Structure formats: structure tokens, C-alpha cells
Amino acid sequence: MLIKNLSKSFDGSVLFDGLSYELDSGVYCLMAPSGAGKTTFLRIIMGLEHPDGGSVSGVGRMSAVFQNDTLCGRMGAVANICIACGKSEYKAAAADLLRLGLTEEDLLKSVDEFSGGMRRRCEIVRAMLAQSDTVLMDEPFNGLDSACRRQAAEYILSRLGGRLLIMVTHFRGDAELLGAKMLPF
């Protein structure tokens, strides 16, 4: 992925100006205070927001874990994953959810009945099973305790393959769990 001279302002306040990165496969992390524009940066990469200047190229197919929950509440966890990944991933989705600490009983419930951490694990599995070249994650470990964070990080790394992962977080420990290279922001 090539990011050249990216800039964005809101209401006359500059979020970032002149960001340039050349990123290959691997794990990269952006860390900055709240309100610095990290989520906006990811939204620009996804095409959900337009930059004031600069360009993004070479993204390819994307999957994402958004900062806010994006699951369909009345559906089950596996069905939520299969919406994005296709029915052929049914068995992998169920196995991966069990691997991340959900139970067989949990797989029979709608995600409306899940805790925030359980929902987060579903979103991580969905992003990692989706056919993508680039994975974007905005605070992926929110709602997870330290043991679940380690487990989720191990899972992400096991499913990453040769893809590019860009993660946004406020916690250096999260970046360290993934062995992420820090991007200046």
C-alpha cells in the first residue's frame, strides 16, 4: 500500500498533514491521543471518507474491525461471519469462535445476547476469515481482558498469512502482542 502526502482537516483544525507510508505485508500500528485522526485515517483508506489532499493506492480487498460494533444483532455469531465471508467458511468460523473462548451454547444464541467482549471476538474472526489483502483494525481488543487479548493476538497472527494489517490502538501492549511496527503519526 502506498500512502502519499495524505492530509485531513475538520472545521479548520488539522488532523494530519503530509502522511506518507509505503507498507508491505506485516503488522503496523498507529498510536496517538484521542481525537488525533487515527479512525479518520482508517476511514480514508477504506474509502468511507475523503482526504483533503494526497492519495492512497494498492489497498486491494479489505476487511475490518471497526471501533464500533457492526454485527447484525438478531443473527448468530457464525451467520454474522458468513455474511462477509460466505457460507463456505461456516465450519472455520465455528471452530475459530470456539478457539477464541466462545462455547457451543454461545454459537446457538443471537449476538444480541453476547457481552461486548464476545461480540468483539466475532468481529475479529470475521475480519480474519474474509478474503482480503489488507486488514484494518480500530481498537480491536476493546472489551477483552488480558488473557483474551493474548488469545486474540495469537489468533490474528495465525490467520494473517501474507496480508497487511494496520491497527489503531491507545495501548502499546496491544501493538506489542502483535509484534507491530509503529508508524509515526
Buried (B, 14 or more C-beta within 10 A) or exposed (E): BEBBEBBBBEEEEEBBBEBEBEBEEBBBBBBBEEEBBBBBBBBBBBEEEEBBEBEBEEBEEBBBBBBEBEBEEEBBBBBBBBEBBEEEBBEBBBEBBEBBBBEEEBBEBBBEEBEEBBBBBBBBBBBBBBEBBBBBBBBBBBBBEEEBBBBBBBBBBEBBEEBBBBBBBEBEEBBEBBEBEEBEB
